[in-house]
């Protein structure tokens, strides 16, 4: 299901700590970075923190700039973003600043926690939403997107929330403000906890921006590791968007689709990319990309092929269709945006061929319009 764009935001010390162990919160950022965070909040539809952060920091989570609030209202948005918290138990303090400031608030919790939360927050006008016997992050994000209309979600902590979203492949971006100090306390809270992360320890997130903000350094990263099996990750969306962009590079044809493809290893390394008619007038995108990879490359069995259009199951121009080329290369995961219409081949079912031989096929229809765009001349 569609999810909001999930942005993880945090300030950390040089040794990766979110705070020290003292009774007062350690301010890692300065005025310039606080203003930057205020701008990011103003651009967001919702701001989320975990219940632990509410208890530890008692934040208000407001857009402090009157000018930014006015700009939101002028654009037809509420003055403040929706404020969101998650709690497994529903044990929440009704006197916290979170509830008495800003605009609308919503709590996501378990079925059992919803009873506790509703009692604690009675009369405060807070929406309490149960998402099942456990705290299901995909259910939370789907509800925010489909019911609350959230398209951009800013997550401000704490470390457990950041860890869970990154480990489950649900974070689209990480914004880190690196403060010029060392906490040095072994029990101080850190940004990310131990455990398995997408792509394993060799996965390198991609740095997309770095700049000084006062005396801290802002670093922005995006994930690169594909999802696993039928479950999509944030990186799957990014790679599929690239495949759709590649489709626009195809020489136009009246007898074939314009398609882009990218092959990505499990650790997020791009192995190859291609597009239709890149190497010759008959080549398909997946064919062009796979031809650039050495046969038998040990990374292929765990790799993912991203194709803007469903890989073909039949073709007249070559002996092997793209679905067969993918399977013969050893790849067993394909992510695509658009099922092949009957324009050239009736009842095409490359996805069915792939699935019948054990491949996981993920269709992300959010990208269908981008995949169709270079093919409008075929309508």
Secondary structure, 3 states (H helix, E strand, C coil): CCCCEEEEEEEECCCCECCCCCCCCCCCCCHHHHHHHHHHHHCCCEEEEEHHHHHHHCCCCCCCCHHHHHHHHHCCCCCCCEEEEEECCCCCCCCCHHHHCCCCEEEEECHHHHHHHHHHCCCCCCEEEECCCCCCHHHHHHHHHHCCCCCEEEECCCHHHHHHHHHCCCCCEEEEEECCCCCCCCCCCECCCCCCCCCCCCCCCEEEEEEEECCEEEEEEECCCCCECCECCHHHHHHHHHHHHHHCCCCCCCCCCCCEEEEECCCCCEEEEEECCCCCCCCCHHHHHHCCCCCCCCCHHHCEEEECCCCCCCCCCCCCCHHHHHHHHCCCEEEECCCCCCCCCCCCCHHHHHHHCCCEEEECHHHHHHHHHCCHHHC
